[in-house]
Amino acid sequence: MDRTELVNLILSNVMSPDDVREECKISKQRLHDLNKAGRIAPIKLIGKAGLYLRQDVERLRKELELNEKYKPNSLK
């Protein structure tokens, strides 16, 4: 695997906190709360920011969508 393939693999499977918040339509505070609750965890911390696996983010997004569907007045 050459460098370009490796970079593409990483970029397609790793998300920044901003990407996670945009994908899940949540606030910075909500992402922090979800981290503390163990519902999503970064795979790597860089300073205070984390990097997240896309599959974990997609699982969380589906979970949050179900919560919204069945508990429309609850927090995301």
Secondary structure, DSSP 8 states (H G I E B T S, - for coil): --HHHHHHHHHHHEE-HHHHHHHHT--HHHHHHHHHHTSS--SEEETTEEEEEHHHHHHHHHHHHHHHHH-TTS--
